Amino acid sequence: MIIVIGSINLDLIATVERLPAPGETVPGNGFSTAPGGKGANQALAAARAGAKVRMVGAVGKDPFAVQALDLLKAGAVDLSGVAEMHASTGTALILVGGAGENMIAVVPGANASVVPGDLAKALLAKGDVVLLQHEIPLETVEAALDAARDAGAVTVLNAAPFHSGVTAWLAKADHVVANETEFDLYADALALPAGDRPTRMRAFAEKTGRVVIVTLGGDGVLAASPGGFHQVPALKIEPVDTVGAGDTFCGYLAAGLSSGLPLEDALARAAAAGSLACLKPGAQPSIPLKADVDAALAAALPDEGR
């Protein structure tokens, strides 16, 4: 079982020819809404990867909540751990530029109500994979890492968005996932030895005994563990919208680890899924199904028998 403890949002998405500079207004050419939130996105990705998933989080008692949970329900995610609060459902305001790049502002709403006491709803058990992010209170994230360790579960922490305050307990996670910008910020905050990114990743892995994974967008993924270093390419695509790629990667990674795949194979599946998620607009609507990832890997690596 994969337990996702995290945010649930409704995304409000505007498309523009190019992203505005500070203080600038640019015309838009489209608007849509879609379910989102890093926690919910990752839960749906894990479910579409074929895993059994339980979600712990919170929404408001408002119309946005129905839309925010719609695809999770359709994906058979267990929502018994999702509370209804009097606060508004979390929202993300997203601008998507013509080249697929994005800018995002997140309003937490009910996500700020997810407290350590809610972890009882997770029903943690030995062998579970617990997937976490930084869009709920950080004290809850740290408490979840401790509870998972006590239960014998494996943890995957998507350390996003960046928070300098988590450096004291970042190494409580078995697997830390960050994009290149976030990792560089954490490396500085942790005072890791100077060097290029792979060198600093190896330093983190050796210092903590954990796995650190850095996503590089179209350049693929790097991973350092105490026992080795991996570099996995992304699929060659023309991106339409990159907003859900990182969350898709994390959900598929958790599913791969839960199914017992070796780290390098789990990374390859997750990287392929993240690439495919860039081919459609919207964080959750763009998440590929397991069969889509299987087909893409088979087409990209016909000689590897994937």
TORROTOR-351515 format. One line per 2 residues: number of its first residue (from 1); their letters; for each residue x, y, z of C-alpha. Coordinates in Angstrom, 2 decimals. Example, Ala and Ser with C-alpha at 12.3 -4.5 7.8 and 13.67 -1.06 7.14 Angstrom:
// TORROTOR-351515
1 = as = 12.30:-4.50:7.80 | 13.67:-1.06:7.14
***
This chain:
// TORROTOR-351515
1 = mi = 0.00:0.00:0.00 | 1.12:3.53:-0.78
3 = iv = 0.07:6.15:1.77 | 0.11:9.72:0.48
5 = ig = -0.08:12.38:3.17 | -0.34:15.74:1.49
7 = si = -2.17:18.52:-0.24 | -5.37:18.49:-2.27
9 = nl = -6.07:21.51:-4.49 | -8.13:22.74:-7.37
11 = dl = -5.86:24.19:-10.04 | -6.96:27.38:-11.83
13 = ia = -4.96:27.40:-15.06 | -4.44:30.27:-17.51
15 = tv = -2.41:29.89:-20.68 | -0.38:32.79:-22.09
17 = er = 2.02:33.28:-24.99 | 4.83:34.02:-22.53
19 = lp = 5.12:34.35:-18.77 | 4.93:37.93:-17.46
21 = ap = 7.78:39.80:-15.80 | 7.11:41.29:-12.34
23 = ge = 4.58:44.12:-12.67 | 3.70:43.17:-16.25
25 = tv = 0.27:42.21:-17.59 | 0.11:39.83:-20.55
27 = pg = -2.98:38.62:-22.44 | -4.17:35.08:-21.90
29 = ng = -5.56:32.72:-24.51 | -7.22:30.03:-22.40
31 = fs = -8.54:29.12:-18.96 | -9.43:25.83:-17.31
33 = ta = -9.73:24.15:-13.94 | -8.31:20.77:-12.96
35 = pg = -7.80:18.77:-9.77 | -4.33:19.29:-8.31
37 = gk = -2.19:19.64:-5.20 | 1.13:17.83:-4.96
39 = ga = -0.27:15.19:-2.63 | -3.32:14.45:-4.74
41 = nq = -1.32:14.49:-7.97 | 1.15:11.98:-6.60
43 = al = -1.62:9.78:-5.21 | -3.31:9.62:-8.61
45 = aa = 0.01:8.93:-10.35 | 0.71:6.01:-8.01
47 = ar = -2.80:4.67:-8.61 | -2.45:4.95:-12.39
49 = ag = 0.87:3.11:-12.05 | -1.13:0.19:-10.68
51 = ak = -0.62:0.61:-6.93 | -3.16:0.58:-4.12
53 = vr = -3.23:4.07:-2.64 | -4.66:5.71:0.49
55 = mv = -4.82:9.51:0.72 | -4.64:11.51:3.96
57 = ga = -5.45:15.21:3.64 | -8.21:17.82:3.87
59 = vg = -10.60:19.78:1.67 | -13.15:22.48:2.35
61 = kd = -16.92:22.21:2.44 | -17.24:24.03:-0.86
63 = pf = -17.85:23.33:-4.57 | -14.11:23.25:-5.28
65 = av = -13.79:20.14:-3.07 | -15.98:18.05:-5.39
67 = qa = -13.84:18.92:-8.40 | -10.59:18.49:-6.45
69 = ld = -11.46:14.89:-5.50 | -13.09:13.88:-8.77
71 = ll = -10.18:12.09:-10.45 | -8.97:10.53:-7.20
73 = ka = -12.39:8.92:-6.81 | -12.35:7.79:-10.42
75 = ga = -8.87:6.33:-9.85 | -10.08:4.23:-6.90
77 = vd = -7.86:6.04:-4.38 | -8.97:5.36:-0.79
79 = ls = -10.21:8.75:0.47 | -11.31:7.64:3.94
81 = gv = -8.44:9.69:5.39 | -9.56:12.96:3.76
83 = ae = -11.30:15.34:6.17 | -13.81:18.10:5.34
85 = mh = -12.90:21.40:7.01 | -14.57:24.81:7.24
87 = as = -11.57:26.39:5.51 | -11.64:26.71:1.74
89 = tg = -10.30:23.94:-0.46 | -6.69:24.63:-1.43
91 = ta = -6.13:26.33:-4.75 | -3.20:26.77:-7.12
93 = li = -3.08:29.69:-9.55 | -1.07:28.55:-12.57
95 = lv = 0.22:30.42:-15.60 | 1.46:28.24:-18.47
97 = gg = 3.64:29.89:-21.13 | 3.85:29.08:-24.81
99 = ag = 6.92:26.86:-24.38 | 5.24:24.81:-21.64
101 = en = 7.01:26.51:-18.71 | 4.93:27.61:-15.74
103 = mi = 4.55:29.91:-12.74 | 2.49:28.78:-9.73
105 = av = 1.08:30.45:-6.60 | -0.47:28.11:-4.01
107 = vp = -3.15:29.08:-1.45 | -3.15:26.28:1.17
109 = ga = -6.70:26.61:2.52 | -7.76:23.35:4.18
111 = na = -4.32:21.83:3.58 | -3.05:23.91:6.49
113 = sv = -5.43:21.94:8.74 | -3.63:18.60:8.29
115 = vp = -2.03:18.06:11.71 | 0.03:15.26:13.29
117 = gd = -3.11:13.88:14.93 | -4.46:13.04:11.48
119 = la = -1.72:10.47:10.94 | -3.83:7.84:12.70
121 = ka = -5.95:7.82:9.53 | -2.97:6.60:7.55
123 = ll = -3.15:3.12:9.15 | 0.59:2.71:8.61
125 = ak = 1.94:-0.83:8.38 | 5.27:-2.51:7.77
127 = gd = 6.16:-2.52:4.09 | 4.00:0.48:3.17
129 = vv = 5.53:3.29:1.11 | 4.72:6.72:2.55
131 = ll = 4.83:9.63:0.10 | 5.14:13.18:1.44
133 = qh = 5.57:16.76:0.20 | 5.82:20.28:1.69
135 = ei = 2.32:21.61:0.98 | 0.94:20.68:4.41
137 = pl = 2.32:21.89:7.77 | 5.96:20.86:8.09
139 = et = 5.45:19.58:11.64 | 3.02:17.05:10.16
141 = ve = 5.54:16.00:7.53 | 8.23:15.41:10.16
143 = aa = 5.78:13.54:12.40 | 4.81:11.35:9.43
145 = ld = 8.46:10.48:8.78 | 8.84:9.44:12.43
147 = aa = 5.60:7.46:12.43 | 6.52:5.67:9.22
149 = rd = 9.92:4.70:10.60 | 8.27:3.34:13.77
151 = ag = 5.82:1.31:11.63 | 8.53:-0.14:9.40
153 = av = 7.36:1.75:6.32 | 9.58:3.22:3.59
155 = tv = 9.41:6.98:3.06 | 9.71:9.11:-0.07
157 = ln = 9.88:12.85:0.61 | 9.39:15.20:-2.31
159 = aa = 11.13:18.13:-0.63 | 9.13:20.75:-2.51
161 = pf = 8.59:23.58:-2.30 | 11.95:24.47:-0.75
163 = hs = 11.94:25.22:2.99 | 15.22:25.91:4.78
165 = gv = 13.65:24.79:8.06 | 13.51:21.12:7.02
167 = ta = 17.27:20.67:6.79 | 17.41:19.48:10.41
169 = wl = 15.27:16.44:9.59 | 15.59:15.98:5.81
171 = ak = 17.66:12.84:6.38 | 14.78:11.16:8.19
173 = ad = 13.40:10.29:4.74 | 14.64:7.11:3.06
175 = hv = 14.40:8.78:-0.37 | 14.59:12.55:-0.89
177 = va = 13.36:13.87:-4.25 | 13.99:17.45:-5.41
179 = ne = 14.40:19.29:-8.67 | 17.77:20.79:-9.53
181 = te = 16.99:24.24:-8.11 | 15.63:22.82:-4.87
183 = fd = 18.56:20.46:-4.40 | 21.09:23.24:-4.92
185 = ly = 19.33:25.30:-2.24 | 19.30:22.36:0.18
187 = ad = 22.95:21.62:-0.57 | 23.86:25.18:0.40
189 = al = 21.63:25.10:3.49 | 23.22:21.81:4.59
191 = al = 26.71:23.20:3.91 | 27.57:20.23:1.69
193 = pa = 31.11:20.35:0.27 | 31.59:22.56:-2.78
195 = gd = 31.53:20.84:-6.13 | 29.25:20.00:-9.02
197 = rp = 25.77:18.65:-8.40 | 26.67:14.91:-8.59
199 = tr = 29.52:15.47:-6.12 | 27.20:17.19:-3.66
201 = mr = 24.57:14.48:-4.13 | 27.13:11.80:-3.32
203 = af = 28.16:13.80:-0.25 | 24.56:13.88:0.98
205 = ae = 24.10:10.14:0.41 | 27.35:9.26:2.18
207 = kt = 26.65:11.61:5.09 | 23.07:10.46:5.69
209 = gr = 22.94:6.90:4.38 | 19.86:7.89:2.34
211 = vv = 19.01:8.09:-1.35 | 18.79:11.54:-2.95
213 = iv = 17.12:11.94:-6.34 | 17.31:15.08:-8.46
215 = tl = 14.99:15.61:-11.42 | 16.44:17.60:-14.33
217 = gg = 13.40:18.11:-16.57 | 14.24:17.17:-20.14
219 = dg = 17.73:16.07:-19.07 | 16.40:13.16:-17.01
221 = vl = 17.17:12.17:-13.43 | 20.20:11.73:-11.19
223 = aa = 20.22:9.55:-8.07 | 22.87:9.00:-5.43
225 = sp = 22.79:6.29:-2.78 | 25.46:5.11:-0.33
227 = gg = 26.17:2.28:-2.75 | 26.16:3.97:-6.13
229 = fh = 25.11:6.67:-8.57 | 22.51:6.49:-11.36
231 = qv = 21.74:8.69:-14.35 | 18.49:8.04:-16.21
233 = pa = 17.48:9.89:-19.39 | 14.07:11.41:-20.02
235 = lk = 12.04:10.53:-23.08 | 12.51:12.85:-26.05
237 = ie = 9.31:14.87:-26.31 | 7.92:18.28:-27.26
239 = pv = 6.37:19.52:-23.98 | 2.91:21.03:-23.91
241 = dt = 2.63:21.63:-20.14 | 5.22:20.62:-17.53
243 = vg = 3.13:21.41:-14.45 | 2.45:17.80:-13.42
245 = ag = 5.71:16.16:-14.46 | 7.44:16.19:-11.08
247 = dt = 4.43:14.85:-9.21 | 3.91:12.13:-11.80
249 = fc = 7.55:11.14:-11.36 | 7.14:10.88:-7.58
251 = gy = 3.95:8.82:-7.75 | 5.41:6.38:-10.25
253 = la = 8.64:6.18:-8.25 | 6.71:5.25:-5.10
255 = ag = 4.74:2.64:-7.05 | 7.93:1.13:-8.44
257 = ls = 9.56:0.93:-5.03 | 6.38:-0.54:-3.54
259 = sg = 6.32:-3.26:-6.18 | 9.91:-4.23:-5.37
261 = lp = 11.67:-2.81:-8.43 | 15.39:-2.06:-8.08
263 = le = 16.04:1.66:-7.74 | 17.37:2.13:-11.29
265 = da = 14.32:0.42:-12.82 | 11.93:2.41:-10.63
267 = la = 13.70:5.61:-11.72 | 13.42:4.67:-15.41
269 = ra = 9.66:4.07:-15.15 | 9.17:7.26:-13.16
271 = aa = 11.23:9.34:-15.61 | 9.25:7.98:-18.57
273 = ag = 5.95:8.72:-16.82 | 7.09:12.25:-15.99
275 = sl = 7.97:12.85:-19.63 | 4.59:11.60:-20.84
277 = ac = 2.84:13.89:-18.35 | 4.21:16.88:-20.30
279 = lk = 2.19:15.98:-23.40 | -1.21:17.15:-22.11
281 = pg = -2.37:20.19:-20.12 | -3.32:19.94:-16.44
283 = aq = -1.52:18.24:-13.56 | -3.87:15.29:-13.06
285 = ps = -5.48:14.89:-16.50 | -1.99:14.54:-17.98
287 = ip = -0.85:11.65:-15.75 | -0.29:8.59:-17.97
289 = lk = -1.65:5.12:-17.35 | 0.65:2.17:-16.66
291 = ad = 0.06:0.82:-20.17 | 1.15:4.14:-21.69
293 = vd = 4.42:4.02:-19.75 | 5.00:0.38:-20.70
295 = aa = 4.52:1.24:-24.38 | 6.79:4.28:-24.22
297 = la = 9.60:2.34:-22.54 | 9.26:-0.49:-25.02
299 = aa = 9.45:1.95:-27.94 | 12.40:3.88:-26.47
301 = lp = 14.44:0.83:-25.37 | 13.43:-2.06:-27.65
303 = de = 16.64:-3.95:-26.97 | 16.32:-3.76:-23.19
305 = gr = 13.16:-5.85:-23.03 | 11.34:-3.26:-20.88
***
